[in-house]
Amino acid sequence: MISALVRGVCDHLGASADQTSSVELCAVEAVTNAIKHAYRGIPGNRITLEVCYTSERLDLSVLDQGLRMPPEQQEKFATGSHVFEFDPDDLNSLPEGGMGLEIIRQEMDQTSWSEEAAGNCLRMTKFLLPLASL
Amino acid sequence: MRFEESRVGSVLVARALDGRIAADIAPRFKAELAEYITQGNRSIVLDLAGVTFIDSSGLGALVGSLKAMGKEGDFVLSGAKAAVAGVFRLTRMDKVFRMYETADDAVAALS
């Protein structure tokens, strides 16, 4: 459902295949993050995905009314985590989780997380044109 | 997750038949791969040719399977499409998994 919506918007905007894949992945990761962490996997809760766009940028907001993101996680989301700095030859060092937010941080051009009156809001932006042409 | 299985000598080829490997199916996906390993398979090719989307949960399930196999066997991937291969590059998992163009290539490498 989320993928179909995001892919539809990206197609409408003429986004490249790479951009579309990135935005789809990040939208899914953000919603999954809200389900797993804000709502601890408990069904029946509301998650709102807001999509705003111009021909130059695509803004996605994922809103939930669940648990807030822990401060240390907020810090990692703002500045980057080391989750992908593993030793490829050391099986024990490989992550099996905790990758979603770092994927969003790396793949999108702008990201933020904030606690607002309406709930927790993860915002992310993809610029659809090369920055030099903006 | 559904798989189509075939065997070439001692190599098990499991072709993923669902197009998406995401959080909703990742636990079951991981459990089924673990079952292959528990059954004693030590050379497994997971063919992703039919997969169009994978997220970090799916990736985590694959990492868990690689760990379960350990250094005593081979758990390799084949057929990853551009969007799927891109997720492996982004997360540096392309440095971890042996990935082949086709299942036949993977089988040849393991045989």
gemmi code that builds the backbone of each chain (N, CA, C; Angstrom):
import gemmi

chains = {
    "A": [
        ("MET", (0.829, -1.203, 0.000), (0.000, 0.000, 0.000), (0.870, 1.262, 0.000)),
        ("ILE", (1.794, 1.329, 0.967), (2.700, 2.485, 1.048), (3.554, 2.551, -0.201)),
        ("SER", (4.075, 1.399, -0.588), (4.935, 1.357, -1.772), (4.177, 1.828, -3.003)),
        ("ALA", (2.948, 1.339, -3.161), (2.163, 1.694, -4.349), (1.907, 3.202, -4.387)),
        ("LEU", (1.588, 3.765, -3.228), (1.327, 5.204, -3.154), (2.580, 5.997, -3.533)),
        ("VAL", (3.678, 5.648, -2.907), (4.914, 6.403, -3.144), (5.399, 6.229, -4.579)),
        ("ARG", (5.315, 5.017, -5.079), (5.758, 4.781, -6.466), (4.866, 5.562, -7.435)),
        ("GLY", (3.575, 5.633, -7.115), (2.658, 6.373, -7.976), (3.023, 7.844, -8.044)),
        ("VAL", (3.332, 8.416, -6.887), (3.716, 9.835, -6.853), (5.040, 10.036, -7.606)),
        ("CYS", (5.986, 9.156, -7.362), (7.292, 9.276, -8.042), (7.134, 9.160, -9.557)),
        ("ASP", (6.296, 8.237, -9.995), (6.045, 8.096, -11.440), (5.447, 9.384, -11.989)),
        ("HIS", (4.482, 9.928, -11.250), (3.820, 11.164, -11.670), (4.832, 12.302, -11.814)),
        ("LEU", (5.828, 12.307, -10.940), (6.816, 13.392, -10.944), (7.969, 13.129, -11.900)),
        ("GLY", (7.978, 11.962, -12.498), (9.062, 11.640, -13.426), (10.377, 11.360, -12.727)),
        ("ALA", (10.310, 10.885, -11.485), (11.535, 10.569, -10.745), (12.251, 9.404, -11.416)),
        ("SER", (13.566, 9.357, -11.228), (14.339, 8.257, -11.806), (14.027, 6.963, -11.057)),
        ("ALA", (14.439, 5.847, -11.648), (14.227, 4.546, -11.001), (14.941, 4.499, -9.657)),
        ("ASP", (16.161, 5.055, -9.609), (16.927, 5.054, -8.357), (16.235, 5.891, -7.286)),
        ("GLN", (15.772, 7.069, -7.700), (15.087, 7.938, -6.737), (13.816, 7.271, -6.221)),
        ("THR", (13.079, 6.663, -7.138), (11.835, 5.998, -6.749), (12.112, 4.863, -5.761)),
        ("SER", (13.120, 4.069, -6.038), (13.467, 2.960, -5.135), (13.870, 3.487, -3.763)),
        ("SER", (14.647, 4.566, -3.753), (15.091, 5.148, -2.478), (13.914, 5.636, -1.654)),
        ("VAL", (13.029, 6.374, -2.307), (11.902, 6.956, -1.582), (10.961, 5.851, -1.096)),
        ("GLU", (10.746, 4.857, -1.926), (9.898, 3.727, -1.520), (10.485, 3.042, -0.291)),
        ("LEU", (11.784, 2.746, -0.353), (12.448, 2.071, 0.764), (12.325, 2.905, 2.036)),
        ("CYS", (12.590, 4.204, 1.928), (12.577, 5.054, 3.122), (11.168, 5.193, 3.697)),
        ("ALA", (10.173, 5.281, 2.848), (8.796, 5.369, 3.345), (8.433, 4.093, 4.103)),
        ("VAL", (8.791, 2.952, 3.540), (8.504, 1.673, 4.205), (9.264, 1.582, 5.528)),
        ("GLU", (10.541, 1.984, 5.511), (11.340, 1.931, 6.740), (10.742, 2.825, 7.824)),
        ("ALA", (10.295, 4.008, 7.446), (9.756, 4.955, 8.431), (8.466, 4.418, 9.051)),
        ("VAL", (7.622, 3.858, 8.227), (6.360, 3.319, 8.750), (6.640, 2.079, 9.611)),
        ("THR", (7.534, 1.231, 9.159), (7.902, 0.048, 9.949), (8.479, 0.463, 11.297)),
        ("ASN", (9.294, 1.515, 11.270), (9.889, 2.010, 12.514), (8.805, 2.453, 13.501)),
        ("ALA", (7.800, 3.140, 12.991), (6.703, 3.594, 13.845), (5.939, 2.392, 14.415)),
        ("ILE", (5.695, 1.394, 13.583), (4.965, 0.198, 14.046), (5.766, -0.522, 15.134)),
        ("LYS", (7.063, -0.743, 14.848), (7.879, -1.551, 15.757), (8.220, -0.819, 17.041)),
        ("HIS", (8.563, 0.460, 16.931), (9.115, 1.157, 18.094), (8.118, 2.103, 18.761)),
        ("ALA", (7.413, 2.917, 17.964), (6.456, 3.845, 18.591), (5.277, 3.068, 19.176)),
        ("TYR", (4.826, 2.051, 18.445), (3.654, 1.292, 18.893), (4.000, -0.111, 19.390)),
        ("ARG", (5.302, -0.422, 19.430), (5.756, -1.741, 19.931), (5.024, -2.898, 19.260)),
        ("GLY", (4.649, -2.723, 18.010), (4.017, -3.805, 17.260), (2.553, -4.059, 17.599)),
        ("ILE", (1.986, -3.213, 18.434), (0.579, -3.417, 18.825), (-0.330, -2.908, 17.703)),
        ("PRO", (-1.196, -3.775, 17.174), (-2.039, -3.358, 16.040), (-3.151, -2.405, 16.470)),
        ("GLY", (-3.761, -1.770, 15.485), (-4.918, -0.915, 15.724), (-4.574, 0.535, 15.970)),
        ("ASN", (-3.320, 0.915, 15.759), (-2.916, 2.301, 15.962), (-2.811, 3.043, 14.631)),
        ("ARG", (-2.865, 4.368, 14.730), (-2.876, 5.188, 13.516), (-1.476, 5.692, 13.163)),
        ("ILE", (-1.149, 5.543, 11.889), (0.065, 6.157, 11.341), (-0.366, 6.965, 10.130)),
        ("THR", (0.049, 8.221, 10.093), (-0.328, 9.077, 8.973), (0.887, 9.339, 8.096)),
        ("LEU", (0.749, 9.053, 6.826), (1.813, 9.363, 5.861), (1.340, 10.535, 5.013)),
        ("GLU", (2.070, 11.639, 5.110), (1.704, 12.831, 4.342), (2.727, 13.013, 3.226)),
        ("VAL", (2.227, 13.225, 2.033), (3.107, 13.387, 0.871), (2.846, 14.755, 0.253)),
        ("CYS", (3.872, 15.580, 0.181), (3.767, 16.885, -0.479), (4.859, 16.954, -1.542)),
        ("TYR", (4.549, 17.556, -2.671), (5.576, 17.604, -3.699), (5.421, 18.818, -4.605)),
        ("THR", (6.547, 19.183, -5.180), (6.565, 20.100, -6.310), (7.322, 19.341, -7.393)),
        ("SER", (7.595, 19.993, -8.508), (8.348, 19.296, -9.547), (9.789, 19.077, -9.121)),
        ("GLU", (10.217, 19.769, -8.060), (11.629, 19.722, -7.666), (11.911, 18.915, -6.416)),
        ("ARG", (10.900, 18.720, -5.596), (11.156, 18.015, -4.343), (9.936, 17.226, -3.885)),
        ("LEU", (10.241, 16.194, -3.132), (9.199, 15.333, -2.580), (9.405, 15.293, -1.068)),
        ("ASP", (8.387, 15.709, -0.336), (8.460, 15.720, 1.126), (7.503, 14.678, 1.700)),
        ("LEU", (8.022, 13.817, 2.538), (7.196, 12.807, 3.195), (7.237, 13.042, 4.698)),
        ("SER", (6.094, 12.932, 5.341), (6.041, 12.999, 6.800), (5.306, 11.766, 7.302)),
        ("VAL", (5.894, 11.117, 8.297), (5.251, 9.959, 8.928), (4.943, 10.344, 10.369)),
        ("LEU", (3.664, 10.346, 10.688), (3.200, 10.836, 11.980), (2.594, 9.686, 12.787)),
        ("ASP", (2.993, 9.588, 14.063), (2.365, 8.589, 14.937), (2.112, 9.207, 16.309)),
        ("GLN", (1.282, 8.548, 17.089), (0.979, 9.025, 18.445), (1.474, 8.018, 19.485)),
        ("GLY", (2.541, 7.337, 19.141), (3.082, 6.308, 20.039), (4.197, 6.846, 20.910)),
        ("LEU", (5.085, 5.943, 21.310), (6.204, 6.315, 22.174), (7.173, 7.210, 21.413)),
        ("ARG", (7.754, 8.163, 22.131), (8.720, 9.044, 21.468), (10.031, 8.295, 21.215)),
        ("MET", (10.772, 8.794, 20.263), (12.057, 8.182, 19.978), (13.013, 8.491, 21.135)),
        ("PRO", (13.715, 7.481, 21.669), (14.646, 7.745, 22.766), (15.704, 8.772, 22.348)),
        ("PRO", (16.154, 9.607, 23.295), (17.112, 10.674, 22.969), (18.358, 10.170, 22.237)),
        ("GLU", (18.893, 9.008, 22.659), (20.116, 8.525, 22.001), (19.836, 8.137, 20.547)),
        ("GLN", (18.616, 7.674, 20.292), (18.231, 7.333, 18.920), (18.026, 8.605, 18.098)),
        ("GLN", (17.468, 9.613, 18.728), (17.312, 10.909, 18.050), (18.677, 11.448, 17.629)),
        ("GLU", (19.626, 11.319, 18.522), (20.987, 11.810, 18.255), (21.599, 11.062, 17.060)),
        ("LYS", (21.415, 9.741, 17.062), (21.959, 8.939, 15.951), (21.280, 9.308, 14.641)),
        ("PHE", (19.977, 9.548, 14.709), (19.250, 9.881, 13.481), (19.692, 11.240, 12.944)),
        ("ALA", (20.064, 12.133, 13.848), (20.499, 13.467, 13.425), (21.934, 13.461, 12.896)),
        ("THR", (22.788, 12.689, 13.535), (24.219, 12.789, 13.199), (24.784, 11.539, 12.534)),
        ("GLY", (24.066, 10.438, 12.567), (24.538, 9.208, 11.937), (24.919, 8.162, 12.962)),
        ("SER", (24.640, 6.919, 12.636), (25.034, 5.822, 13.521), (26.186, 5.065, 12.846)),
        ("HIS", (26.737, 4.124, 13.566), (27.866, 3.355, 13.017), (27.426, 1.967, 12.588)),
        ("VAL", (26.114, 1.806, 12.361), (25.580, 0.456, 12.142), (26.178, -0.237, 10.910)),
        ("PHE", (26.608, 0.550, 9.928), (27.167, -0.075, 8.714), (28.698, -0.111, 8.722)),
        ("GLU", (29.280, 0.239, 9.858), (30.748, 0.228, 9.952), (31.237, -1.090, 10.551)),
        ("PHE", (30.684, -2.185, 10.037), (31.063, -3.507, 10.535), (32.238, -4.060, 9.745)),
        ("ASP", (32.820, -5.119, 10.290), (33.871, -5.840, 9.582), (33.181, -6.937, 8.762)),
        ("PRO", (33.220, -6.828, 7.418), (32.494, -7.799, 6.586), (32.929, -9.252, 6.821)),
        ("ASP", (34.148, -9.430, 7.334), (34.644, -10.798, 7.550), (34.307, -11.342, 8.931)),
        ("ASP", (33.754, -10.498, 9.775), (33.423, -10.925, 11.135), (31.913, -11.062, 11.261)),
        ("LEU", (31.443, -12.305, 11.180), (29.992, -12.547, 11.196), (29.320, -11.925, 12.421)),
        ("ASN", (30.013, -11.994, 13.555), (29.400, -11.495, 14.792), (29.193, -9.982, 14.781)),
        ("SER", (29.912, -9.294, 13.918), (29.796, -7.829, 13.907), (28.661, -7.349, 13.002)),
        ("LEU", (28.044, -8.276, 12.275), (27.034, -7.858, 11.295), (25.701, -7.544, 11.968)),
        ("PRO", (25.089, -6.427, 11.612), (23.813, -6.066, 12.228), (22.646, -6.851, 11.627)),
        ("GLU", (21.711, -7.229, 12.496), (20.470, -7.860, 12.016), (19.292, -6.911, 12.188)),
        ("GLY", (19.520, -5.789, 12.838), (18.463, -4.794, 13.031), (19.086, -3.429, 13.243)),
        ("GLY", (18.247, -2.462, 13.526), (18.761, -1.117, 13.785), (19.281, -0.406, 12.562)),
        ("MET", (18.853, -0.847, 11.380), (19.379, -0.264, 10.137), (18.431, 0.752, 9.504)),
        ("GLY", (17.144, 0.687, 9.853), (16.135, 1.456, 9.133), (16.358, 2.959, 9.143)),
        ("LEU", (16.588, 3.512, 10.327), (16.744, 4.967, 10.411), (18.018, 5.434, 9.704)),
        ("GLU", (19.062, 4.629, 9.785), (20.304, 5.025, 9.113), (20.139, 4.963, 7.585)),
        ("ILE", (19.359, 4.005, 7.109), (19.056, 3.958, 5.677), (18.340, 5.242, 5.257)),
        ("ILE", (17.354, 5.651, 6.050), (16.611, 6.883, 5.733), (17.562, 8.077, 5.734)),
        ("ARG", (18.399, 8.153, 6.760), (19.320, 9.290, 6.895), (20.257, 9.376, 5.689)),
        ("GLN", (20.720, 8.219, 5.224), (21.676, 8.215, 4.114), (21.004, 8.416, 2.753)),
        ("GLU", (19.816, 7.891, 2.598), (19.187, 7.901, 1.278), (18.429, 9.191, 0.958)),
        ("MET", (17.888, 9.826, 1.986), (17.121, 11.039, 1.728), (18.042, 12.256, 1.817)),
        ("ASP", (17.616, 13.359, 1.205), (18.472, 14.549, 1.184), (18.335, 15.374, 2.457)),
        ("GLN", (17.175, 15.349, 3.062), (16.979, 16.031, 4.346), (16.107, 15.134, 5.224)),
        ("THR", (16.448, 15.061, 6.502), (15.623, 14.276, 7.427), (15.532, 14.999, 8.765)),
        ("SER", (14.461, 14.752, 9.480), (14.348, 15.274, 10.839), (13.314, 14.446, 11.592)),
        ("TRP", (13.415, 14.482, 12.898), (12.405, 13.862, 13.752), (12.032, 14.873, 14.811)),
        ("SER", (10.771, 15.045, 15.079), (10.370, 16.007, 16.105), (9.103, 15.534, 16.816)),
        ("GLU", (8.969, 16.018, 18.020), (7.783, 15.727, 18.815), (6.875, 16.940, 18.677)),
        ("GLU", (5.688, 16.748, 18.147), (4.800, 17.875, 17.887), (3.464, 17.635, 18.584)),
        ("ALA", (2.614, 18.652, 18.549), (1.314, 18.529, 19.215), (0.531, 17.343, 18.657)),
        ("ALA", (0.675, 17.105, 17.356), (-0.085, 16.028, 16.713), (0.561, 14.657, 16.908)),
        ("GLY", (1.778, 14.633, 17.450), (2.453, 13.359, 17.668), (3.911, 13.410, 17.252)),
        ("ASN", (4.492, 12.236, 17.076), (5.883, 12.146, 16.614), (5.903, 12.275, 15.104)),
        ("CYS", (6.825, 13.092, 14.614), (6.848, 13.311, 13.163), (8.240, 13.103, 12.594)),
        ("LEU", (8.343, 12.142, 11.693), (9.594, 11.922, 10.970), (9.412, 12.528, 9.586)),
        ("ARG", (10.233, 13.516, 9.286), (10.144, 14.181, 7.982), (11.343, 13.815, 7.133)),
        ("MET", (11.088, 13.680, 5.846), (12.208, 13.394, 4.932), (11.919, 13.989, 3.562)),
        ("THR", (12.981, 14.453, 2.945), (12.852, 15.135, 1.651), (13.803, 14.529, 0.636)),
        ("LYS", (13.306, 14.381, -0.569), (14.160, 13.983, -1.689), (14.083, 15.079, -2.739)),
        ("PHE", (15.236, 15.612, -3.122), (15.258, 16.577, -4.218), (15.273, 15.807, -5.526)),
        ("LEU", (14.398, 16.174, -6.403), (14.224, 15.383, -7.621), (15.105, 15.843, -8.769)),
        ("LEU", (15.691, 17.019, -8.626), (16.623, 17.501, -9.647), (18.006, 17.552, -9.023)),
        ("PRO", (19.051, 17.448, -9.841), (20.389, 17.608, -9.274), (20.469, 18.954, -8.552)),
        ("LEU", (21.129, 18.969, -7.405), (21.188, 20.197, -6.614), (21.705, 21.379, -7.435)),
        ("ALA", (22.634, 21.120, -8.336), (23.233, 22.199, -9.118), (22.207, 22.913, -9.984)),
        ("SER", (21.123, 22.238, -10.326), (20.156, 22.856, -11.229), (19.028, 23.540, -10.484)),
        ("LEU", (19.040, 23.455, -9.139), (17.969, 24.096, -8.376), (18.168, 25.606, -8.334)),
    ],
    "B": [
        ("MET", (6.555, -16.477, 3.106), (7.471, -16.573, 1.961), (7.383, -17.963, 1.367)),
        ("ARG", (7.254, -18.019, 0.081), (7.225, -19.306, -0.600), (8.513, -19.455, -1.401)),
        ("PHE", (8.992, -20.687, -1.454), (10.208, -20.967, -2.215), (9.940, -22.071, -3.229)),
        ("GLU", (10.631, -21.980, -4.336), (10.672, -23.102, -5.276), (12.058, -23.710, -5.108)),
        ("GLU", (12.086, -24.978, -4.755), (13.361, -25.607, -4.430), (13.825, -26.532, -5.539)),
        ("SER", (15.123, -26.545, -5.754), (15.709, -27.539, -6.648), (17.084, -27.886, -6.080)),
        ("ARG", (17.612, -28.994, -6.535), (18.893, -29.433, -6.003), (19.816, -29.800, -7.157)),
        ("VAL", (21.032, -29.300, -7.092), (22.046, -29.643, -8.081), (23.213, -30.224, -7.299)),
        ("GLY", (23.341, -31.554, -7.317), (24.348, -32.197, -6.467), (24.021, -31.898, -5.014)),
        ("SER", (24.999, -31.338, -4.316), (24.766, -31.038, -2.896), (24.274, -29.606, -2.670)),
        ("VAL", (24.053, -28.894, -3.783), (23.643, -27.484, -3.649), (22.117, -27.362, -3.698)),
        ("LEU", (21.562, -26.728, -2.679), (20.130, -26.450, -2.660), (19.903, -25.055, -3.240)),
        ("VAL", (19.048, -24.976, -4.243), (18.673, -23.683, -4.799), (17.245, -23.383, -4.351)),
        ("ALA", (17.091, -22.316, -3.603), (15.767, -21.899, -3.137), (15.429, -20.584, -3.823)),
        ("ARG", (14.411, -20.635, -4.654), (14.028, -19.435, -5.390), (12.868, -18.757, -4.667)),
        ("ALA", (13.087, -17.535, -4.230), (12.036, -16.800, -3.521), (10.926, -16.444, -4.503)),
        ("LEU", (9.705, -16.845, -4.160), (8.590, -16.633, -5.089), (7.782, -15.378, -4.768)),
        ("ASP", (7.987, -14.812, -3.587), (7.288, -13.575, -3.256), (8.151, -12.396, -3.694)),
        ("GLY", (7.512, -11.390, -4.228), (8.264, -10.269, -4.792), (8.807, -9.297, -3.765)),
        ("ARG", (8.299, -9.365, -2.544), (8.715, -8.399, -1.529), (9.182, -9.121, -0.272)),
        ("ILE", (10.333, -8.704, 0.241), (10.824, -9.242, 1.513), (10.906, -8.060, 2.467)),
        ("ALA", (9.865, -7.893, 3.253), (9.779, -6.742, 4.151), (9.407, -7.214, 5.555)),
        ("ALA", (9.176, -6.248, 6.438), (9.001, -6.562, 7.859), (7.863, -7.548, 8.124)),
        ("ASP", (6.817, -7.498, 7.312), (5.670, -8.368, 7.579), (5.996, -9.847, 7.400)),
        ("ILE", (6.904, -10.163, 6.506), (7.209, -11.586, 6.289), (8.620, -11.973, 6.740)),
        ("ALA", (9.411, -10.997, 7.163), (10.819, -11.280, 7.482), (10.995, -12.386, 8.537)),
        ("PRO", (10.218, -12.394, 9.629), (10.431, -13.461, 10.630), (10.189, -14.864, 10.055)),
        ("ARG", (9.141, -14.993, 9.255), (8.833, -16.297, 8.657), (9.901, -16.679, 7.620)),
        ("PHE", (10.315, -15.686, 6.864), (11.373, -15.866, 5.863), (12.640, -16.407, 6.542)),
        ("LYS", (13.018, -15.777, 7.640), (14.222, -16.188, 8.367), (14.045, -17.598, 8.933)),
        ("ALA", (12.861, -17.882, 9.460), (12.605, -19.203, 10.049), (12.701, -20.303, 8.994)),
        ("GLU", (12.217, -20.009, 7.793), (12.244, -21.031, 6.747), (13.669, -21.262, 6.244)),
        ("LEU", (14.446, -20.202, 6.172), (15.856, -20.372, 5.785), (16.613, -21.142, 6.872)),
        ("ALA", (16.271, -20.848, 8.135), (16.917, -21.565, 9.250), (16.599, -23.056, 9.173)),
        ("GLU", (15.388, -23.375, 8.728), (14.969, -24.767, 8.605), (15.834, -25.506, 7.570)),
        ("TYR", (16.137, -24.815, 6.459), (17.016, -25.433, 5.447), (18.360, -25.792, 6.073)),
        ("ILE", (18.870, -24.889, 6.898), (20.188, -25.108, 7.515), (20.094, -26.233, 8.553)),
        ("THR", (19.034, -26.215, 9.330), (18.830, -27.262, 10.338), (18.730, -28.641, 9.687)),
        ("GLN", (18.162, -28.677, 8.492), (18.019, -29.955, 7.774), (19.370, -30.499, 7.305)),
        ("GLY", (20.412, -29.692, 7.429), (21.740, -30.166, 7.069), (22.284, -29.636, 5.761)),
        ("ASN", (21.551, -28.746, 5.123), (22.057, -28.158, 3.877), (23.243, -27.250, 4.189)),
        ("ARG", (24.347, -27.484, 3.520), (25.543, -26.680, 3.775), (25.958, -25.860, 2.561)),
        ("SER", (25.220, -25.990, 1.469), (25.448, -25.153, 0.282), (24.075, -24.692, -0.198)),
        ("ILE", (23.772, -23.432, 0.064), (22.455, -22.898, -0.288), (22.605, -21.680, -1.185)),
        ("VAL", (21.877, -21.714, -2.297), (21.765, -20.543, -3.162), (20.356, -19.998, -2.974)),
        ("LEU", (20.259, -18.761, -2.516), (18.956, -18.105, -2.439), (18.825, -17.222, -3.675)),
        ("ASP", (17.902, -17.608, -4.544), (17.743, -16.874, -5.802), (16.701, -15.769, -5.625)),
        ("LEU", (17.145, -14.540, -5.809), (16.288, -13.370, -5.585), (15.772, -12.778, -6.897)),
        ("ALA", (15.848, -13.563, -7.976), (15.476, -13.026, -9.293), (14.045, -12.503, -9.332)),
        ("GLY", (13.178, -13.078, -8.520), (11.783, -12.651, -8.533), (11.459, -11.595, -7.493)),
        ("VAL", (12.487, -11.116, -6.793), (12.259, -10.149, -5.716), (12.476, -8.728, -6.237)),
        ("THR", (11.485, -7.876, -6.029), (11.599, -6.494, -6.504), (11.848, -5.505, -5.371)),
        ("PHE", (11.647, -5.961, -4.136), (11.814, -5.046, -3.001), (12.312, -5.797, -1.787)),
        ("ILE", (13.310, -5.221, -1.124), (13.752, -5.754, 0.175), (14.020, -4.562, 1.086)),
        ("ASP", (13.640, -4.694, 2.358), (13.920, -3.605, 3.300), (14.909, -4.102, 4.351)),
        ("SER", (15.150, -3.293, 5.369), (16.170, -3.663, 6.355), (15.759, -4.888, 7.157)),
        ("SER", (14.465, -5.127, 7.308), (14.017, -6.327, 8.025), (14.356, -7.577, 7.221)),
        ("GLY", (14.140, -7.498, 5.910), (14.494, -8.618, 5.038), (15.995, -8.856, 5.038)),
        ("LEU", (16.726, -7.762, 5.009), (18.188, -7.852, 5.038), (18.651, -8.491, 6.351)),
        ("GLY", (18.012, -8.079, 7.447), (18.355, -8.649, 8.752), (18.121, -10.151, 8.789)),
        ("ALA", (17.052, -10.590, 8.125), (16.757, -12.024, 8.067), (17.857, -12.767, 7.293)),
        ("LEU", (18.353, -12.151, 6.245), (19.432, -12.780, 5.470), (20.720, -12.831, 6.284)),
        ("VAL", (21.002, -11.755, 7.017), (22.205, -11.747, 7.860), (22.089, -12.833, 8.931)),
        ("GLY", (20.903, -12.967, 9.502), (20.690, -14.010, 10.507), (20.932, -15.394, 9.920)),
        ("SER", (20.520, -15.592, 8.684), (20.721, -16.889, 8.021), (22.205, -17.138, 7.758)),
        ("LEU", (22.897, -16.093, 7.359), (24.341, -16.216, 7.120), (25.059, -16.602, 8.408)),
        ("LYS", (24.649, -15.978, 9.504), (25.250, -16.304, 10.802), (24.920, -17.739, 11.199)),
        ("ALA", (23.683, -18.145, 10.928), (23.271, -19.508, 11.283), (24.090, -20.538, 10.498)),
        ("MET", (24.385, -20.217, 9.253), (25.206, -21.127, 8.446), (26.642, -21.129, 8.966)),
        ("GLY", (27.125, -19.982, 9.398), (28.484, -19.890, 9.931), (29.525, -20.117, 8.851)),
        ("LYS", (30.727, -20.396, 9.307), (31.845, -20.567, 8.372), (31.912, -21.990, 7.822)),
        ("GLU", (31.001, -22.834, 8.293), (31.061, -24.248, 7.902), (30.340, -24.537, 6.586)),
        ("GLY", (29.637, -23.559, 6.066), (28.889, -23.798, 4.838), (28.837, -22.556, 3.972)),
        ("ASP", (28.066, -22.647, 2.895), (27.933, -21.517, 1.966), (26.468, -21.114, 1.854)),
        ("PHE", (26.220, -19.852, 2.080), (24.895, -19.282, 1.878), (25.098, -18.093, 0.948)),
        ("VAL", (24.724, -18.266, -0.314), (25.018, -17.229, -1.306), (23.721, -16.787, -1.983)),
        ("LEU", (23.805, -15.649, -2.659), (22.630, -15.047, -3.292), (22.825, -14.964, -4.796)),
        ("SER", (21.707, -14.958, -5.507), (21.803, -14.777, -6.959), (20.609, -13.976, -7.459)),
        ("GLY", (20.810, -13.383, -8.632), (19.703, -12.776, -9.364), (19.174, -11.462, -8.829)),
        ("ALA", (19.912, -10.801, -7.946), (19.382, -9.561, -7.353), (19.185, -8.493, -8.434)),
        ("LYS", (17.989, -7.959, -8.500), (17.694, -6.867, -9.441), (18.336, -5.582, -8.931)),
        ("ALA", (18.349, -4.555, -9.788), (19.054, -3.314, -9.458), (18.589, -2.720, -8.122)),
        ("ALA", (17.272, -2.664, -7.911), (16.771, -2.030, -6.686), (17.185, -2.826, -5.451)),
        ("VAL", (17.183, -4.148, -5.573), (17.561, -5.001, -4.447), (19.076, -4.916, -4.213)),
        ("ALA", (19.842, -4.998, -5.296), (21.298, -4.894, -5.170), (21.689, -3.536, -4.573)),
        ("GLY", (20.910, -2.510, -4.881), (21.180, -1.179, -4.348), (21.091, -1.136, -2.834)),
        ("VAL", (20.161, -1.877, -2.267), (20.018, -1.913, -0.804), (21.236, -2.607, -0.179)),
        ("PHE", (21.742, -3.622, -0.854), (22.953, -4.296, -0.353), (24.145, -3.341, -0.394)),
        ("ARG", (24.256, -2.556, -1.469), (25.379, -1.606, -1.565), (25.264, -0.533, -0.488)),
        ("LEU", (24.082, 0.013, -0.355), (23.838, 1.084, 0.611), (24.228, 0.669, 2.031)),
        ("THR", (23.957, -0.570, 2.368), (24.205, -1.050, 3.729), (25.558, -1.771, 3.858)),
        ("ARG", (26.325, -1.787, 2.778), (27.633, -2.478, 2.711), (27.485, -3.994, 2.806)),
        ("MET", (26.287, -4.498, 2.674), (26.093, -5.948, 2.727), (26.592, -6.619, 1.437)),
        ("ASP", (26.862, -5.808, 0.417), (27.463, -6.382, -0.793), (28.892, -6.859, -0.512)),
        ("LYS", (29.477, -6.371, 0.601), (30.825, -6.823, 0.995), (30.744, -8.109, 1.817)),
        ("VAL", (29.547, -8.439, 2.237), (29.357, -9.570, 3.142), (28.890, -10.813, 2.387)),
        ("PHE", (27.884, -10.619, 1.528), (27.281, -11.749, 0.819), (27.981, -11.975, -0.517)),
        ("ARG", (28.152, -13.233, -0.840), (28.606, -13.568, -2.199), (27.358, -13.535, -3.076)),
        ("MET", (27.409, -12.680, -4.098), (26.234, -12.468, -4.945), (26.599, -12.789, -6.399)),
        ("TYR", (25.758, -13.569, -7.032), (26.003, -13.995, -8.416), (24.870, -13.522, -9.317)),
        ("GLU", (25.236, -13.362, -10.583), (24.263, -12.870, -11.571), (23.054, -13.803, -11.688)),
        ("THR", (23.344, -15.075, -11.788), (22.267, -16.058, -11.946), (22.457, -17.214, -10.958)),
        ("ALA", (21.391, -17.970, -10.761), (21.471, -19.150, -9.893), (22.450, -20.168, -10.470)),
        ("ASP", (22.485, -20.284, -11.790), (23.430, -21.221, -12.418), (24.871, -20.829, -12.107)),
        ("ASP", (25.153, -19.531, -12.156), (26.504, -19.050, -11.819), (26.850, -19.418, -10.380)),
        ("ALA", (25.869, -19.236, -9.493), (26.101, -19.519, -8.073), (26.354, -21.015, -7.865)),
        ("VAL", (25.545, -21.826, -8.520), (25.705, -23.281, -8.389), (27.087, -23.701, -8.904)),
        ("ALA", (27.486, -23.134, -10.036), (28.799, -23.479, -10.602), (29.913, -23.108, -9.629)),
        ("ALA", (29.755, -21.970, -8.950), (30.782, -21.528, -8.013), (30.861, -22.430, -6.782)),
        ("LEU", (29.742, -23.020, -6.408), (29.712, -23.843, -5.199), (29.991, -25.313, -5.488)),
        ("SER", (29.944, -25.681, -6.754), (30.066, -27.110, -7.086), (31.526, -27.513, -7.237)),
    ],
}
model = gemmi.Model(1)
for chain_id, residues in chains.items():
    chain = gemmi.Chain(chain_id)
    for i, (resn, *xyz) in enumerate(residues, 1):
        res = gemmi.Residue()
        res.name, res.seqid = resn, gemmi.SeqId(i, " ")
        for name, pos in zip(("N", "CA", "C"), xyz):
            atom = gemmi.Atom()
            atom.name, atom.element = name, gemmi.Element(name[0])
            atom.pos, atom.b_iso = gemmi.Position(*pos), 0.0
            res.add_atom(atom)
        chain.add_residue(res)
    model.add_chain(chain)
structure = gemmi.Structure()
structure.add_model(model)
structure.setup_entities()
